Amino acid sequence: MDDTPACCPPVDGTAMSTARAAEVAALLKALADPVRLRLVSLIASTGTGEACVCDLNEAFELTQATVSHHLKVLQTAGVLEREKRGVWAYYRVRPEALAAVADVFSSPALAGVRA
């Protein structure tokens, strides 16, 4: 009989599922661009929780088409919701998307890593 202690505690099965990991990875991939991360930050920081694409274009030294592309990536990934009002599109951050990302970093194992 081997009395050597295990090097690590066993995996307890509370880690996210493969399907959930794929969902969160898609969110992280969409957010892993400085322009997209800034877009989410700008939208989330408005007093109303939403922003018109016309206002978002002014915040960047990018073409309207480039900003629209980034917004589309975020919307497709489920980070943003889009609502058309007349000729303008308004974007809102989906809180459940950001909560899913936050959950990744709220693991008890990471508690000691935070500054």
C-alpha positions, 0 to 999 in steps of 0.5 A, a space after each residue: 500500500 502506498 502512503 504517499 500523499 497526492 500532490 494536489 487535491 482531486 478535481 471536485 467537479 465544480 468546474 464549468 462544463 465543456 458547453 459553458 466553457 465554449 459559451 464563455 470563450 466566445 464572449 471572451 474572444 469578442 471582448 479580446 480586442 481593445 476597440 470592442 472592450 472600449 465600446 462595451 465600457 463606453 456603453 456600460 458607463 452611460 447614464 442610461 445604459 445604452 448608446 447610439 451608434 452615432 455617439 460611439 462613432 465619435 469616440 474613435 478615430 475609426 471609420 463608421 464601418 469599422 465601428 459597426 463591424 466591432 459592434 456586430 461582433 459584440 452583438 453576435 457574441 451576445 455581449 450587446 443588444 441592438 435596438 433600431 429607432 428610426 435611422 439609428 441603432 442603439 446598443 445596450 450591454 447584456 448584463 448576463 454576458 458580463 456576469 458570465 465573464 465575471 464568474 470565470 474570475 470569481 473562482 475561490 482559487 483566484 481569490 488569493 491572486 487579486 490585488 
